[in-house]
């Protein structure tokens, strides 16, 4: 089997011209080593293709010279095998389409509708016939390769897959798909297809590279590409590549464009959502170089007009070089004209054909287009880009492009949404209210330039807009922007206003819609008061604006009177409310003062009671200490006893017996134990009169002559 495989591999490479053994081996493996199926896989044929056309459209086959010569030798030495075949009409079921087509081609037009049909042959003879036909087909394709435009359409693309610190070389034809690439990656690395995450695709083709059926030829790849394989293990994988593109959508890109050959620099800022086509359109407004004549240097490989700046892979600050292709054509045309004039002076070459002379005349006839000194501005230029999904963005673009196209002076357009413009104009008090003028632009209308250049710049018109209107602008050139505006009009004004805008034909645009509140609408919503089309002159436009203002002011007079009366009533009510509020505040203040006074009295009472309680506690503490310090009272029968009587301030007496050697302090403690503290009272002896509390309290009663008995008096200090 191994020898048979080697033979099949050699035949497959000779017939298809694939020099890479690995690539040829992979094709045969996928076809289970069926030579015919593998050849049809590499060189597909259509069943409906006529035999003569198939030979001309089939890619050329490269054959080894030694192999071809050996096959011719085998063919010449095996004529008996050829005699076993007869030409018969009808297709052969066993013969492949490319072989039938090639055979019909070699046989000539008389046998073009026939094919080889086996009558009787051995297996060896059949092999010789098949290989001989393959050789003839290869020679026929080689001879027709110069006339075949698709001969180089399929090319081999090399991928260097970086994975696990190794590089795997994989080669595939350009018509292979992402799924086939992942199968090859699986065979080389062992990573299952469901866990493969491949990074390194061109930024503009990230989305297409995620689709398994996408062919490699549409990804804008070079001949050799570096890719990184990430194994999606259980820990998961963050697609930082797509996240980076998403984050770049919200960033600003500063593009420095050097216009050649004069070297003029233009620095423009765009958001990441801006497409390449929109960049080229904006550059046209700045440089007057039409998009079809712009030749750029600096865009990454794989970018197209629908690619956004975030997807393109450029830096946030990027430099470009811009050429005008019209200048090159103009220079070539001038050179051709000079050559023609020289030829006319010297005489035309008699060998030149009439066709060449006619081609030169046609080419020179285009000189008038490129040498026009004042390029005509296209009438279809829009002021708001197509598919704008945000009113505020569209309004700002409208103002910016309007000023660039028509210049100053121009009306002060309101920047923002239609809802904001209506609030600014109509949803205010009657004295501050203005009319809303909606300017509807259309780039394809023949009235646009005259209306904007003459009427919208006139001093009286601008003064009217400034004093009595809030003006809002929108471009209806693109259907998508028209639908967005109609939806906004329906939501903010009314369905009737939306129908009015929808029914304005292009030949009447630009138009001005005058919007305001009226008594007929109940003053709660706005309506279209007037529609001024673009087919008016200056006086008519001015009078229509004045008429709208006068009519609106008449409506406002009633509202102003009602608002004044309402304001007067509100003033009276406010004064009454103020007087009531003042009275209420006074009552509240009195009540608060009363509560404050009561609270102060209660606090003072509580303070006194607290002090009294503290004082009583202090007195009781002193009394207990004095009582505990008293010596034991002697009996009446005992000797050396002194009987002391203490007369209280109330007139009654305290009486107690003491030993003669007891001290004056014992007497003081006795008095204190009965509630008469020494710091509040003093003890006076009757004879001689003296203040005992001022004497040394350690003297005995006997020494103080308070023995055997004595009466003392308590006096308050």
C-alpha positions as CSV (number, residue, x, y, z in Angstrom):
1,X,0.0,0.0,0.0
2,X,2.9,2.3,0.7
3,X,4.3,1.8,-2.8
4,X,0.8,2.5,-4.3
5,X,0.6,5.7,-2.2
6,X,4.0,6.8,-3.4
7,X,2.9,6.2,-7.0
8,X,-0.4,8.1,-6.5
9,X,1.4,11.0,-4.8
10,X,3.9,11.3,-7.7
11,X,1.0,11.2,-10.3
12,X,-1.0,13.7,-8.3
13,X,1.9,16.2,-8.1
14,X,2.7,15.8,-11.8
15,X,-0.9,16.4,-12.9
16,X,-1.7,19.3,-10.6
17,X,1.7,20.9,-10.5
18,X,1.7,21.1,-6.6
19,X,5.4,21.0,-5.6
20,X,4.7,21.0,-1.9
21,X,4.6,17.4,-0.8
22,X,2.8,18.2,2.4
23,X,0.0,20.1,0.6
24,X,-0.3,17.3,-1.9
25,X,-0.3,14.7,0.8
26,X,-3.1,16.6,2.7
27,X,-5.3,16.7,-0.4
28,X,-5.0,13.0,-1.0
29,X,-5.6,12.2,2.7
30,X,-8.8,14.2,2.7
31,X,-10.0,12.2,-0.4
32,X,-8.9,8.8,1.0
33,X,-6.2,8.5,-1.7
34,X,-8.7,8.7,-4.5
35,X,-6.6,10.2,-7.3
36,X,-9.5,11.4,-9.4
37,X,-11.4,12.9,-6.4
38,X,-8.2,14.7,-5.3
39,X,-7.6,16.2,-8.8
40,X,-11.2,17.4,-9.0
41,X,-10.8,19.0,-5.6
42,X,-7.8,21.0,-6.7
43,X,-9.1,21.7,-10.3
44,X,-12.9,21.9,-10.0
45,X,-14.9,21.7,-13.2
46,X,-18.6,22.7,-13.9
47,X,-20.8,20.1,-15.5
48,X,-22.5,22.6,-17.7
49,X,-19.2,24.0,-19.1
50,X,-18.8,23.3,-22.8
51,X,-15.8,21.2,-23.7
52,X,-14.1,23.9,-25.7
53,X,-14.7,26.5,-23.1
54,X,-13.5,24.3,-20.3
55,X,-10.1,23.8,-21.8
56,X,-9.7,27.6,-22.2
57,X,-10.8,28.4,-18.6
58,X,-9.0,25.6,-16.7
59,X,-5.9,26.7,-14.8
60,X,-2.6,25.4,-16.4
61,X,-1.0,22.3,-15.1
62,X,2.7,22.1,-14.5
63,X,4.3,18.8,-15.5
64,X,7.8,17.4,-15.1
65,X,9.5,17.1,-18.5
66,X,10.9,13.6,-17.7
67,X,7.4,12.4,-16.7
68,X,5.9,13.8,-19.9
69,X,8.5,12.2,-22.1
70,X,8.1,8.8,-20.4
71,X,4.3,9.0,-20.8
72,X,4.7,9.8,-24.5
73,X,7.0,6.7,-24.8
74,X,4.4,4.6,-23.0
75,X,1.7,5.9,-25.3
76,X,3.6,5.2,-28.5
77,X,4.6,1.6,-27.4
78,X,1.0,0.8,-26.4
79,X,-1.0,1.5,-29.5
80,X,-2.8,-1.7,-29.0
81,X,-4.4,-0.4,-25.9
82,X,-5.7,2.7,-27.9
83,X,-7.3,0.4,-30.4
84,X,-9.4,-1.1,-27.6
85,X,-11.3,2.3,-27.4
86,X,-13.9,3.5,-29.8
87,X,-15.3,7.0,-30.2
88,X,-19.0,6.8,-29.3
89,X,-21.4,9.6,-28.5
90,X,-22.5,10.1,-24.9
91,X,-20.6,10.8,-21.7
92,X,-18.6,8.2,-19.8
93,X,-19.6,7.6,-16.2
94,X,-16.1,6.6,-15.1
95,X,-14.2,9.3,-16.9
96,X,-13.7,12.6,-14.9
97,X,-15.1,15.8,-16.3
98,X,-11.7,17.5,-16.8
99,X,-10.5,14.4,-18.7
100,X,-13.5,14.3,-21.0
101,X,-13.1,18.0,-21.7
102,X,-9.4,17.7,-22.4
103,X,-10.0,14.7,-24.7
104,X,-12.7,16.4,-26.6
105,X,-10.4,19.4,-27.0
106,X,-7.5,17.3,-28.4
107,X,-9.8,15.4,-30.8
108,X,-10.9,18.5,-32.5
109,X,-14.3,20.1,-33.2
110,X,-15.6,17.0,-35.1
111,X,-15.3,14.9,-31.9
112,X,-16.1,17.7,-29.4
113,X,-19.4,16.1,-28.5
114,X,-17.8,12.7,-27.8
115,X,-15.9,11.1,-25.0
116,X,-13.8,8.1,-24.3
117,X,-15.9,5.0,-23.6
118,X,-14.0,1.9,-22.6
119,X,-14.8,-1.2,-24.7
120,X,-12.3,-3.8,-23.5
121,X,-9.0,-3.3,-21.9
122,X,-6.8,-4.6,-19.2
123,X,-6.1,-2.6,-16.0
124,X,-2.6,-1.8,-17.2
125,X,-3.9,-0.5,-20.5
126,X,-6.5,1.6,-18.7
127,X,-3.7,3.2,-16.6
128,X,-1.7,4.1,-19.7
129,X,-4.8,5.7,-21.3
130,X,-5.6,7.7,-18.2
131,X,-2.0,8.9,-17.8
132,X,-1.7,9.7,-21.5
133,X,-4.9,11.8,-21.3
134,X,-3.6,13.6,-18.2
135,X,-0.4,14.4,-20.1
136,X,-2.4,15.8,-23.1
137,X,-4.6,17.8,-20.8
138,X,-1.5,19.3,-19.1
139,X,0.0,20.3,-22.4
140,X,-3.3,21.7,-23.6
141,X,-3.7,23.8,-20.4
142,X,-0.1,25.0,-20.6
143,X,-0.7,26.2,-24.1
144,X,-3.9,28.1,-23.1
145,X,-2.5,29.6,-19.8
146,X,-1.6,32.9,-21.4
147,X,-5.2,33.5,-22.5
148,X,-6.7,32.4,-19.2
149,X,-7.4,35.4,-16.8
150,X,-8.1,33.1,-13.8
151,X,-4.8,31.2,-14.0
152,X,-3.3,33.1,-11.1
153,X,-6.6,33.5,-9.1
154,X,-5.7,30.7,-6.7
155,X,-2.5,31.2,-4.9
156,X,-0.8,29.5,-1.9
157,X,-1.0,31.4,1.4
158,X,1.5,30.5,4.1
159,X,0.5,30.8,7.8
160,X,3.1,30.8,10.7
161,X,1.0,29.7,13.7
162,X,2.6,30.7,17.0
163,X,1.5,28.3,19.8
164,X,3.1,27.0,22.9
165,X,6.5,28.6,22.1
166,X,6.6,26.9,18.7
167,X,5.9,28.0,15.2
168,X,3.8,25.7,12.9
169,X,4.0,26.2,9.1
170,X,0.7,25.7,7.4
171,X,0.0,26.3,3.7
172,X,-3.4,26.5,2.0
173,X,-4.8,27.7,-1.3
174,X,-6.5,31.1,-1.2
175,X,-9.9,29.5,-1.9
176,X,-9.7,27.5,1.4
177,X,-12.0,28.5,4.2
178,X,-11.4,29.4,7.9
179,X,-12.8,26.0,8.9
180,X,-10.2,24.2,6.7
181,X,-7.5,26.3,8.2
182,X,-8.7,25.4,11.7
183,X,-8.7,21.7,10.7
184,X,-5.0,22.1,9.6
185,X,-4.2,23.8,12.9
186,X,-5.8,21.0,14.8
187,X,-3.8,18.4,12.9
188,X,-0.6,20.3,13.6
189,X,-1.1,21.4,17.2
190,X,-3.7,19.0,18.5
191,X,-5.9,21.9,19.8
192,X,-9.6,21.1,19.0
193,X,-11.4,23.4,16.7
194,X,-14.0,24.4,19.3
195,X,-11.1,25.6,21.6
196,X,-9.2,27.6,18.9
197,X,-8.9,31.4,19.1
198,X,-6.8,32.8,16.4
199,X,-5.4,36.3,16.6
200,X,-3.5,38.4,14.1
201,X,-6.1,38.9,11.4
202,X,-6.3,42.3,9.6
203,X,-8.3,44.7,11.9
204,X,-10.7,45.5,9.1
205,X,-11.5,41.7,8.6
206,X,-12.0,40.6,12.2
207,X,-15.7,39.9,11.8
208,X,-15.2,37.9,8.6
209,X,-12.4,35.9,10.2
210,X,-14.9,34.6,12.8
211,X,-17.1,33.0,10.2
212,X,-16.1,29.4,9.4
213,X,-17.2,29.6,5.7
214,X,-15.2,32.7,4.9
215,X,-12.6,32.1,2.2
216,X,-9.0,33.2,2.8
217,X,-9.0,35.2,-0.4
218,X,-11.5,37.8,1.0
219,X,-9.4,38.6,4.1
220,X,-6.8,40.7,2.3
221,X,-3.9,38.5,3.4
222,X,-0.3,38.6,2.2
223,X,1.7,35.6,0.9
224,X,3.0,34.9,4.4
225,X,1.1,35.7,7.6
226,X,1.9,35.5,11.3
227,X,-1.0,34.3,13.5
228,X,-1.2,33.5,17.2
229,X,-3.2,30.5,18.4
230,X,-4.8,30.6,21.9
231,X,-6.2,27.5,23.5
232,X,-9.6,28.2,25.1
233,X,-9.1,26.2,28.2
234,X,-11.6,25.9,31.1
235,X,-10.3,29.2,32.5
236,X,-11.8,31.0,29.5
237,X,-10.4,33.6,27.2
238,X,-10.9,37.3,26.8
239,X,-11.0,38.5,23.2
240,X,-8.9,41.6,23.8
241,X,-8.6,42.1,20.1
242,X,-12.3,42.8,19.7
243,X,-12.4,44.7,23.0
244,X,-9.7,47.0,21.7
245,X,-11.6,47.7,18.6
246,X,-14.8,48.4,20.7
247,X,-12.9,50.8,22.9
248,X,-11.3,52.6,19.9
249,X,-14.8,53.3,18.5
250,X,-15.3,56.1,21.1
251,X,-11.8,57.6,20.7
252,X,-10.8,60.5,18.5
253,X,-8.3,60.0,15.7
254,X,-6.2,62.9,14.5
255,X,-5.3,62.5,10.9
256,X,-2.5,64.6,9.4
257,X,-2.9,64.7,5.6
258,X,0.0,66.0,3.5
259,X,-1.4,67.1,0.1
260,X,1.2,66.6,-2.6
261,X,2.9,68.0,-4.6
262,X,2.5,71.4,-2.8
263,X,3.0,69.9,0.7
264,X,-0.1,71.5,2.3
265,X,-0.9,69.9,5.6
266,X,-4.4,69.3,6.8
267,X,-5.1,68.1,10.4
268,X,-8.5,66.6,10.8
269,X,-10.2,65.0,13.8
270,X,-12.6,62.1,13.5
271,X,-14.3,59.6,15.8
272,X,-13.5,56.0,15.7
273,X,-16.9,55.2,14.1
274,X,-16.0,57.3,11.0
275,X,-15.6,55.1,7.9
276,X,-12.9,55.5,5.3
277,X,-15.5,56.7,2.8
278,X,-16.6,59.5,5.2
279,X,-13.0,60.5,5.7
280,X,-12.5,60.8,2.0
281,X,-15.7,62.8,1.7
282,X,-14.7,65.2,4.4
283,X,-11.3,65.6,2.7
284,X,-13.0,66.5,-0.5
285,X,-14.7,69.4,1.3
286,X,-11.4,70.6,2.5
287,X,-9.2,70.0,-0.6
288,X,-11.7,70.0,-3.5
289,X,-10.1,66.7,-4.6
290,X,-13.0,64.5,-5.6
291,X,-13.1,61.1,-3.9
292,X,-12.6,59.2,-7.2
293,X,-9.4,61.2,-7.8
294,X,-7.9,60.7,-4.3
295,X,-4.8,58.6,-4.1
296,X,-3.8,57.8,-0.5
297,X,-0.6,56.5,1.0
298,X,-0.7,55.3,4.6
299,X,-3.8,53.1,4.9
300,X,-3.0,49.6,6.4
301,X,-3.4,46.5,4.2
302,X,-7.0,45.2,3.9
303,X,-8.9,48.5,4.5
304,X,-11.9,49.3,2.3
305,X,-14.4,52.2,2.2
306,X,-16.7,50.6,4.8
307,X,-13.8,50.1,7.3
308,X,-14.1,52.3,10.4
309,X,-11.0,54.1,11.8
310,X,-11.2,51.9,14.9
311,X,-11.1,48.7,12.7
312,X,-8.4,50.0,10.3
313,X,-5.5,49.5,12.8
314,X,-4.1,53.0,12.5
315,X,-2.8,54.9,15.5
316,X,-4.8,57.7,17.2
317,X,-2.5,60.1,15.5
318,X,-1.7,59.0,11.9
319,X,-0.1,60.6,8.9
320,X,-1.2,60.2,5.3
321,X,0.0,61.4,1.9
322,X,-2.7,62.5,-0.6
323,X,-2.3,62.8,-4.4
324,X,-4.7,64.1,-6.9
325,X,-5.0,61.5,-9.7
326,X,-6.5,64.2,-11.9
327,X,-3.3,66.1,-11.9
328,X,-1.3,63.1,-13.1
329,X,-3.8,62.5,-15.9
330,X,-3.7,66.2,-16.8
331,X,0.1,66.1,-16.9
332,X,0.0,62.9,-19.0
333,X,-2.6,64.6,-21.3
334,X,-0.4,67.7,-21.7
335,X,2.6,65.6,-22.5
336,X,0.5,63.6,-25.0
337,X,-0.7,66.9,-26.6
338,X,2.8,68.2,-26.9
339,X,3.9,64.9,-28.5
340,X,1.0,65.1,-30.9
341,X,1.8,68.7,-31.9
342,X,5.4,67.7,-32.5
343,X,4.3,64.8,-34.6
344,X,2.0,67.1,-36.6
345,X,5.0,69.4,-37.3
346,X,7.3,66.6,-38.3
347,X,4.7,64.4,-40.1
348,X,2.8,61.4,-38.8
349,X,4.5,58.0,-38.8
350,X,3.2,56.1,-41.8
351,X,3.4,52.8,-39.9
352,X,1.0,54.0,-37.2
353,X,-2.4,52.3,-37.4
354,X,-5.7,54.2,-37.6
355,X,-6.9,52.6,-34.4
356,X,-3.9,54.0,-32.4
357,X,-4.6,57.5,-33.8
358,X,-8.3,57.3,-32.9
359,X,-7.4,56.2,-29.3
360,X,-5.1,59.1,-28.9
361,X,-7.8,61.5,-30.1
362,X,-10.3,60.2,-27.7
363,X,-7.8,60.5,-24.8
364,X,-7.0,64.1,-25.7
365,X,-10.7,64.9,-25.8
366,X,-10.8,64.4,-22.1
367,X,-8.4,67.2,-21.4
368,X,-11.2,69.7,-21.2
369,X,-12.6,67.9,-18.2
370,X,-9.4,67.9,-16.1
371,X,-8.1,71.3,-17.1
372,X,-11.3,73.2,-16.0
373,X,-9.9,75.9,-13.7
374,X,-13.1,76.2,-11.6
375,X,-14.4,72.7,-10.6
376,X,-18.1,72.6,-10.5
377,X,-19.5,71.6,-7.2
378,X,-21.9,68.7,-7.3
379,X,-25.5,69.4,-6.8
380,X,-26.0,66.2,-4.8
381,X,-23.6,67.2,-1.9
382,X,-25.3,66.5,1.4
383,X,-25.0,68.3,4.7
384,X,-25.6,65.4,6.9
385,X,-23.9,62.0,6.3
386,X,-26.0,59.0,5.4
387,X,-27.5,56.8,8.1
388,X,-27.1,59.3,10.9
389,X,-28.7,57.8,14.0
390,X,-28.5,60.7,16.3
391,X,-30.3,64.0,15.9
392,X,-27.7,66.1,17.8
393,X,-24.8,64.7,15.8
394,X,-26.8,65.3,12.6
395,X,-27.6,68.9,13.6
396,X,-24.0,69.7,14.4
397,X,-22.8,68.2,11.1
398,X,-25.5,70.2,9.3
399,X,-24.3,73.5,10.8
400,X,-20.6,72.7,10.2
401,X,-21.2,71.6,6.5
402,X,-23.6,74.5,5.8
403,X,-21.0,77.0,6.9
404,X,-18.3,75.3,4.8
405,X,-20.4,75.1,1.7
406,X,-22.2,78.5,1.8
407,X,-19.9,80.5,4.1
408,X,-20.8,83.5,6.3
409,X,-23.0,85.2,7.1
410,X,-25.5,82.5,7.8
411,X,-28.5,82.0,10.2
412,X,-27.7,81.0,13.8
413,X,-29.0,77.4,13.5
414,X,-29.9,75.7,16.8
415,X,-27.4,73.0,17.7
416,X,-29.3,70.0,19.2
417,X,-32.4,67.9,18.7
418,X,-35.7,69.1,17.3
419,X,-37.3,68.6,20.7
420,X,-34.7,71.0,22.3
421,X,-35.4,73.5,19.6
422,X,-39.2,73.4,20.2
423,X,-38.6,73.8,23.9
424,X,-36.4,76.8,23.3
425,X,-38.9,78.5,20.9
426,X,-42.4,77.5,22.0
427,X,-42.4,76.2,25.6
428,X,-41.8,79.5,27.2
429,X,-44.0,82.4,28.6
430,X,-45.9,84.3,25.9
431,X,-43.7,87.4,26.2
432,X,-40.5,85.3,25.7
433,X,-41.9,82.9,23.1
434,X,-40.6,82.8,19.5
435,X,-41.5,81.0,16.3
436,X,-39.6,77.9,15.3
437,X,-38.4,78.0,11.6
438,X,-37.3,74.6,10.4
439,X,-35.1,74.9,7.3
440,X,-35.4,71.7,5.1
441,X,-32.4,71.3,2.8
442,X,-32.0,69.0,-0.2
443,X,-28.7,68.7,-2.1
444,X,-30.3,67.6,-5.3
445,X,-32.7,70.5,-5.6
446,X,-31.8,73.1,-8.3
447,X,-33.1,75.8,-5.9
448,X,-30.7,75.1,-3.1
449,X,-27.7,77.2,-4.2
450,X,-29.8,80.3,-5.1
451,X,-31.9,80.1,-2.0
452,X,-28.9,79.7,0.4
453,X,-26.4,82.0,-1.4
454,X,-28.9,84.9,-2.0
455,X,-31.9,84.7,0.3
456,X,-30.5,83.1,3.5
457,X,-27.6,85.6,3.5
458,X,-29.6,88.7,3.1
459,X,-29.4,91.2,6.0
460,X,-33.1,91.6,6.5
461,X,-33.7,87.8,6.5
462,X,-31.0,87.2,9.0
463,X,-32.4,90.0,11.2
464,X,-35.9,88.5,11.1
465,X,-34.5,85.1,12.1
466,X,-32.5,86.6,14.9
467,X,-35.3,88.7,16.4
468,X,-38.4,86.5,16.0
469,X,-37.3,82.9,15.3
470,X,-35.4,80.0,16.6
471,X,-34.1,78.4,13.4
472,X,-33.4,74.7,13.1
473,X,-31.8,73.0,10.0
474,X,-32.0,69.5,8.6
475,X,-30.9,67.8,5.4
476,X,-33.4,65.5,3.6
477,X,-31.0,64.4,0.8
478,X,-30.6,60.9,2.2
479,X,-33.7,58.8,2.8
480,X,-32.4,57.5,6.1
481,X,-32.0,61.0,7.4
482,X,-35.4,62.0,6.1
483,X,-37.1,59.1,7.9
484,X,-35.3,60.0,11.1
485,X,-36.5,63.6,10.8
486,X,-40.1,62.5,10.0
487,X,-40.1,60.3,13.1
488,X,-38.9,63.2,15.3
489,X,-41.6,65.5,13.8
490,X,-44.3,63.0,14.5
491,X,-43.2,62.6,18.1
492,X,-42.5,66.3,18.9
493,X,-45.1,68.2,16.8
494,X,-47.9,66.0,15.2
495,X,-48.6,63.4,12.6
496,X,-50.1,66.2,10.4
497,X,-46.8,68.0,10.4
498,X,-45.0,64.9,9.4
499,X,-47.4,64.4,6.4
500,X,-46.8,68.0,5.4
501,X,-43.0,67.5,5.3
502,X,-43.4,64.2,3.4
503,X,-45.6,65.8,0.7
504,X,-43.0,68.5,-0.1
505,X,-41.5,67.6,-3.5
506,X,-37.8,68.0,-4.3
507,X,-38.5,70.8,-6.8
508,X,-39.9,72.9,-4.0
509,X,-37.1,72.4,-1.6
510,X,-35.4,73.9,0.3
511,X,-38.4,74.9,2.4
512,X,-39.0,76.7,5.7
513,X,-41.7,75.4,8.1
514,X,-42.9,78.0,10.6
515,X,-43.9,76.2,13.8
516,X,-45.7,77.7,16.8
517,X,-48.5,77.3,19.4
518,X,-52.0,78.6,18.5
519,X,-55.3,78.9,20.2
520,X,-56.7,76.3,17.8
521,X,-54.4,73.6,19.1
522,X,-55.3,74.3,22.7
523,X,-51.9,76.0,23.4
524,X,-50.6,72.7,24.7
525,X,-49.0,71.6,21.4
526,X,-47.4,73.1,18.3
527,X,-48.5,73.0,14.7
528,X,-47.4,74.1,11.3
529,X,-48.5,77.7,10.8
530,X,-46.9,78.3,7.4
531,X,-44.8,76.6,4.7
532,X,-42.5,78.7,2.6
533,X,-41.0,76.9,-0.4
534,X,-37.7,77.6,-2.1
535,X,-39.2,79.0,-5.3
536,X,-39.7,82.5,-3.8
537,X,-37.9,85.7,-4.3
538,X,-36.4,87.9,-1.6
539,X,-39.4,90.2,-1.2
540,X,-41.9,87.3,-1.1
541,X,-39.8,85.4,1.6
542,X,-39.5,88.6,3.7
543,X,-43.2,89.3,3.5
544,X,-44.1,85.7,4.3
545,X,-41.9,85.8,7.4
546,X,-43.4,89.2,8.5
547,X,-46.9,87.8,7.9
548,X,-46.2,84.8,10.1
549,X,-44.7,87.0,12.8
550,X,-47.7,89.4,12.8
551,X,-50.2,86.6,12.9
552,X,-48.4,84.9,15.7
553,X,-48.1,88.2,17.7
554,X,-51.9,88.6,17.3
555,X,-52.3,85.2,18.8
556,X,-49.9,86.0,21.6
557,X,-51.7,89.2,22.6
558,X,-54.6,87.3,24.1
559,X,-52.2,84.9,25.8
560,X,-50.1,87.8,27.1
561,X,-53.3,89.5,28.5
562,X,-54.4,86.2,30.1
563,X,-50.9,85.7,31.6
564,X,-50.9,89.3,32.9
565,X,-54.3,88.8,34.6
566,X,-53.1,85.4,35.9
567,X,-49.9,87.1,37.2
568,X,-52.0,89.8,39.0
569,X,-54.1,87.1,40.6
570,X,-51.1,85.2,41.5
571,X,-49.6,88.4,43.0
572,X,-52.6,89.0,45.2
573,X,-52.7,85.4,46.3
574,X,-48.9,85.6,47.0
575,X,-49.4,88.7,49.1
576,X,-52.2,87.0,51.1
577,X,-50.1,84.0,51.5
578,X,-47.3,86.1,52.7
579,X,-49.4,87.9,55.3
580,X,-50.8,84.6,56.5
581,X,-47.3,83.2,56.6
582,X,-46.1,86.1,58.6
583,X,-49.0,85.8,61.2
584,X,-48.4,82.1,61.4
585,X,-44.7,82.7,62.0
586,X,-45.5,85.2,64.7
587,X,-47.8,82.7,66.5
588,X,-45.2,80.1,66.1
589,X,-42.6,82.4,67.6
590,X,-44.8,83.2,70.6
591,X,-45.5,79.6,71.2
592,X,-41.9,78.8,71.0
593,X,-41.0,81.6,73.5
594,X,-43.6,80.3,75.9
595,X,-42.3,76.8,75.6
596,X,-38.8,78.1,76.1
597,X,-39.8,80.0,79.3
598,X,-41.5,77.0,80.8
599,X,-38.6,74.9,79.9
600,X,-36.3,77.4,81.7
601,X,-38.4,77.4,84.8
602,X,-38.6,73.6,84.9
603,X,-34.8,73.4,84.5
604,X,-34.3,75.9,87.3
605,X,-36.6,73.9,89.5
606,X,-34.9,70.8,88.7
607,X,-31.5,72.4,89.4
608,X,-32.7,73.6,92.9
609,X,-34.2,70.3,93.7
610,X,-31.0,68.6,92.7
611,X,-28.9,71.0,94.8
612,X,-31.2,70.5,97.7
613,X,-31.0,66.8,97.4
614,X,-27.2,67.1,97.2
615,X,-27.2,69.3,100.3
616,X,-29.4,66.9,102.2
617,X,-27.2,64.1,101.2
618,X,-24.2,66.0,102.4
619,X,-25.8,66.9,105.7
620,X,-26.9,63.4,106.2
621,X,-23.5,62.1,105.5
622,X,-22.0,64.5,108.1
623,X,-24.6,63.6,110.6
624,X,-24.0,59.9,110.3
625,X,-20.2,60.4,110.6
626,X,-20.8,62.5,113.8
627,X,-23.2,60.0,115.2
628,X,-20.8,57.2,114.6
629,X,-18.0,59.2,116.3
630,X,-20.0,59.7,119.6
631,X,-18.7,57.8,122.7
632,X,-21.0,55.6,124.6
633,X,-23.3,57.6,126.9
634,X,-22.6,56.8,130.6
635,X,-25.2,55.8,133.1
636,X,-26.6,58.2,135.7
637,X,-25.1,56.1,138.5
638,X,-21.6,56.4,137.2
639,X,-19.0,58.9,138.7
640,X,-17.4,61.9,137.0
641,X,-20.4,62.5,134.7
642,X,-21.2,65.8,133.1
643,X,-24.8,66.5,132.0
644,X,-25.1,68.9,129.1
645,X,-28.3,70.5,127.9
646,X,-28.4,72.2,124.5
647,X,-31.2,74.7,123.8
648,X,-32.2,74.7,120.2
649,X,-33.3,77.9,118.3
650,X,-36.9,76.6,118.6
651,X,-36.7,76.7,122.4
652,X,-36.7,73.0,123.2
653,X,-33.7,71.2,124.4
654,X,-31.3,68.4,123.6
655,X,-29.8,66.5,126.6
656,X,-27.0,64.0,127.0
657,X,-24.6,62.6,129.6
658,X,-20.8,62.7,129.0
659,X,-17.8,61.6,131.0
660,X,-15.9,64.5,132.5
661,X,-12.8,63.7,130.4
662,X,-14.8,63.6,127.2
663,X,-13.7,66.4,124.8
664,X,-15.5,69.4,123.3
665,X,-15.4,67.5,120.0
666,X,-17.7,64.9,121.4
667,X,-20.2,67.6,122.4
668,X,-20.0,69.1,118.8
669,X,-20.5,65.6,117.3
670,X,-23.6,65.2,119.5
671,X,-25.1,68.4,118.2
672,X,-24.2,67.5,114.6
673,X,-25.8,64.1,114.9
674,X,-29.0,65.8,115.6
675,X,-28.9,67.8,112.4
676,X,-27.2,71.0,113.6
677,X,-24.0,71.2,111.6
678,X,-21.2,73.2,113.1
679,X,-20.6,75.1,109.9
680,X,-24.2,76.4,110.2
681,X,-24.6,76.8,113.9
682,X,-22.4,77.8,116.8
683,X,-22.6,76.8,120.5
684,X,-22.6,79.5,123.1
685,X,-21.9,78.9,126.8
686,X,-24.2,80.9,129.2
687,X,-21.6,81.9,131.7
688,X,-19.1,83.2,130.9
689,X,-20.5,83.8,127.4
690,X,-18.2,82.3,124.9
691,X,-18.4,80.6,121.5
692,X,-17.4,77.0,122.2
693,X,-17.0,76.3,118.4
694,X,-14.1,78.7,118.3
695,X,-12.2,77.0,121.1
696,X,-9.8,74.1,120.8
697,X,-12.1,71.1,120.4
698,X,-9.6,68.7,122.0
699,X,-10.1,70.2,125.5
700,X,-12.1,68.2,128.0
701,X,-15.4,69.2,129.3
702,X,-14.0,69.4,132.8
703,X,-11.3,71.8,131.7
704,X,-13.9,74.0,130.0
705,X,-15.9,74.0,133.3
706,X,-18.8,72.2,131.6
707,X,-18.9,69.8,134.6
708,X,-20.9,68.5,136.4
709,X,-23.7,70.1,134.3
710,X,-24.1,73.0,131.9
711,X,-26.6,74.5,129.5
712,X,-25.4,75.8,126.1
713,X,-27.3,77.6,123.4
714,X,-27.4,76.9,119.6
715,X,-27.4,79.9,117.4
716,X,-27.4,80.2,113.7
717,X,-24.3,81.6,112.2
